[in-house]
Amino acid sequence: MIRLTAAAAGVVPFTALLLSACVSQSSYDALQAQNQQLQTQNQQLQAQITGLQREASFVEAGDLLFPPGGYRLSPAGQAELTNNIVPKLANLQNAKVVVYGYTDNQPVGPQLQRAGINDNLTLSSRRAGAVVSYLVAQGVSPSIISAKGFGDTHPVASNDTPADRAKNRRIVITVQGPGAPGA
């Protein structure tokens, strides 16, 4: 009997220890409510992050924007930008707009070389810069827009035919962040 009482005496403190580690129903409910609130806040933050990461791209044919072998915007190119791009960019304040220029793989001609444009990378950079300058002149904030030329390094088609080379001569305007239109 003494052995049984000693064993029972050891079990009682162990049981009390286990019971003291248990959480009351009201404490559990409070933790559940707090957890739900944190999950809701997390979903709201994720939605904000998604909004900040939005991106839209607009591709413009280089042959529409520039005369053959040129880097200054044509009247048709100016009209295209004024009518279709400026309205999408003019009111942006916190977005990042990058104008990328691309060319085909044909060497630049002597007229461009006389103007100091010796390769496709320089030509694509000048074209992208011309688009940026025009967009800024039309009201796009200069603090959100930049230009980058890639030359013939990122073709979207082979350069084997005139039609495919025309596809590679392009301007891509990307808008990232708040206010990115229709991503």
C-alpha positions as CSV (number, residue, x, y, z in Angstrom):
1,M,0.0,0.0,0.0
2,I,2.8,2.4,0.8
3,R,4.3,1.8,-2.7
4,L,1.0,2.6,-4.3
5,T,0.5,5.7,-2.3
6,A,4.1,6.8,-3.2
7,A,3.4,6.2,-6.9
8,A,0.1,8.1,-6.7
9,A,1.9,10.9,-5.0
10,G,4.3,11.1,-7.9
11,V,1.5,11.1,-10.5
12,V,-0.5,13.9,-8.9
13,P,2.2,16.6,-9.3
14,F,2.9,15.4,-12.9
15,T,-0.8,15.6,-13.7
16,A,-1.0,19.1,-12.2
17,L,2.0,20.1,-14.3
18,L,0.3,18.8,-17.5
19,L,-3.0,20.6,-16.6
20,S,-1.2,23.9,-15.9
21,A,0.2,23.8,-19.4
22,C,-3.2,23.6,-21.0
23,V,-4.8,26.7,-22.3
24,S,-8.3,27.8,-21.3
25,Q,-10.9,27.9,-24.0
26,S,-11.1,31.7,-23.7
27,S,-7.4,32.1,-24.2
28,Y,-7.5,29.7,-27.2
29,D,-10.4,31.7,-28.7
30,A,-8.4,35.0,-28.2
31,L,-5.4,33.5,-30.0
32,Q,-7.5,32.2,-32.8
33,A,-9.0,35.7,-33.3
34,Q,-5.6,37.2,-33.3
35,N,-4.4,34.7,-35.8
36,Q,-7.3,35.4,-38.1
37,Q,-6.6,39.2,-37.8
38,L,-2.9,38.6,-38.8
39,Q,-3.9,36.4,-41.7
40,T,-6.2,39.2,-43.0
41,Q,-3.5,41.8,-42.6
42,N,-1.1,39.5,-44.5
43,Q,-3.6,39.1,-47.4
44,Q,-3.9,42.9,-47.5
45,L,-0.2,43.3,-47.6
46,Q,0.1,40.7,-50.4
47,A,-2.5,42.6,-52.4
48,Q,-0.5,45.8,-52.0
49,I,2.7,44.0,-53.1
50,T,1.0,42.6,-56.1
51,G,-0.2,46.2,-57.0
52,L,3.3,47.5,-56.7
53,Q,4.7,44.7,-58.9
54,R,2.2,45.2,-61.7
55,E,3.8,45.7,-65.1
56,A,2.5,46.6,-68.5
57,S,4.4,46.6,-71.8
58,F,3.6,48.4,-75.1
59,V,5.4,47.3,-78.2
60,E,5.8,49.8,-81.1
61,A,7.1,48.9,-84.5
62,G,10.3,50.7,-85.2
63,D,9.4,51.2,-88.8
64,L,6.3,53.1,-87.7
65,L,8.2,55.4,-85.3
66,F,11.3,56.1,-87.3
67,P,12.2,56.6,-91.0
68,P,14.3,53.8,-92.5
69,G,17.8,54.0,-91.1
70,G,16.9,57.0,-88.9
71,Y,16.8,57.7,-85.2
72,R,14.6,60.8,-85.1
73,L,10.8,60.2,-84.7
74,S,8.8,60.5,-87.9
75,P,5.5,62.5,-87.9
76,A,3.6,59.2,-87.9
77,G,5.7,58.0,-84.9
78,Q,4.9,61.2,-83.0
79,A,1.2,60.8,-83.7
80,E,1.4,57.1,-82.6
81,L,3.0,58.1,-79.3
82,T,0.7,61.1,-78.7
83,N,-2.5,59.1,-79.4
84,N,-1.7,55.7,-77.9
85,I,1.1,56.0,-75.3
86,V,1.1,59.5,-73.8
87,P,-2.5,59.1,-72.4
88,K,-1.3,55.9,-70.6
89,L,1.8,57.5,-69.1
90,A,1.0,61.2,-68.5
91,N,-0.5,61.0,-65.0
92,L,1.9,58.4,-63.6
93,Q,4.0,59.6,-60.6
94,N,5.3,56.6,-58.7
95,A,5.8,54.1,-61.5
96,K,9.0,53.2,-63.3
97,V,8.8,53.6,-67.1
98,V,11.6,52.2,-69.2
99,V,11.8,52.6,-73.0
100,Y,13.8,49.8,-74.6
101,G,15.2,50.0,-78.1
102,Y,16.0,47.1,-80.4
103,T,17.3,46.7,-84.0
104,D,17.7,44.0,-86.5
105,N,21.2,42.6,-87.2
106,Q,22.0,44.6,-90.4
107,P,25.0,46.9,-90.1
108,V,24.3,50.6,-89.9
109,G,24.7,52.5,-93.1
110,P,27.2,55.3,-94.0
111,Q,24.7,58.1,-93.3
112,L,24.3,56.9,-89.7
113,Q,28.0,56.4,-89.3
114,R,28.6,60.0,-90.4
115,A,26.1,61.0,-87.6
116,G,28.3,59.2,-85.1
117,I,26.2,56.0,-84.9
118,N,28.6,53.2,-85.7
119,D,26.6,50.2,-84.5
120,N,23.2,48.8,-83.7
121,L,23.6,49.3,-79.9
122,T,24.1,53.0,-80.4
123,L,21.3,53.2,-82.9
124,S,18.8,51.4,-80.5
125,S,20.0,53.7,-77.6
126,R,19.4,56.8,-79.7
127,R,15.9,55.6,-80.8
128,A,14.9,54.8,-77.2
129,G,16.3,58.2,-76.1
130,A,14.3,60.0,-78.8
131,V,11.1,58.3,-77.6
132,V,11.9,59.3,-74.0
133,S,12.6,62.9,-75.0
134,Y,9.3,63.1,-76.9
135,L,7.3,61.5,-74.1
136,V,8.7,64.0,-71.6
137,A,8.0,66.9,-74.0
138,Q,4.4,65.6,-74.0
139,G,4.0,65.6,-70.2
140,V,5.4,62.4,-68.9
141,S,7.4,63.0,-65.7
142,P,11.1,62.9,-66.4
143,S,11.7,61.5,-63.0
144,I,10.0,58.2,-63.8
145,I,11.3,57.5,-67.3
146,S,14.5,56.2,-68.8
147,A,15.9,54.7,-72.0
148,K,18.0,51.6,-72.7
149,G,19.2,50.2,-76.0
150,F,19.9,46.6,-76.7
151,G,20.8,46.7,-80.4
152,D,20.3,43.4,-82.1
153,T,20.9,41.2,-79.0
154,H,17.3,40.3,-78.2
155,P,15.6,39.4,-81.5
156,V,12.0,38.2,-81.4
157,A,12.3,36.7,-84.9
158,S,15.0,35.5,-87.1
159,N,16.8,38.1,-89.2
160,D,16.5,35.9,-92.3
161,T,13.7,37.8,-94.1
162,P,12.8,41.5,-94.4
163,A,9.5,40.8,-92.5
164,D,11.4,39.2,-89.6
165,R,14.0,41.9,-89.5
166,A,11.1,44.4,-89.3
167,K,9.8,42.6,-86.2
168,N,13.2,43.0,-84.5
169,R,13.2,46.8,-85.1
170,R,11.0,47.8,-82.2
171,I,10.5,50.0,-79.2
172,V,9.2,48.3,-76.0
173,I,7.8,50.6,-73.3
174,T,7.4,49.0,-69.9
175,V,5.6,50.4,-66.9
176,Q,6.2,48.9,-63.5
177,G,4.6,49.7,-60.2
178,P,1.6,51.7,-59.0
179,G,-0.6,52.8,-61.8
180,A,0.7,50.5,-64.4
181,P,-2.1,50.4,-67.0
182,G,-3.9,47.2,-67.7
183,A,-1.2,44.7,-66.8
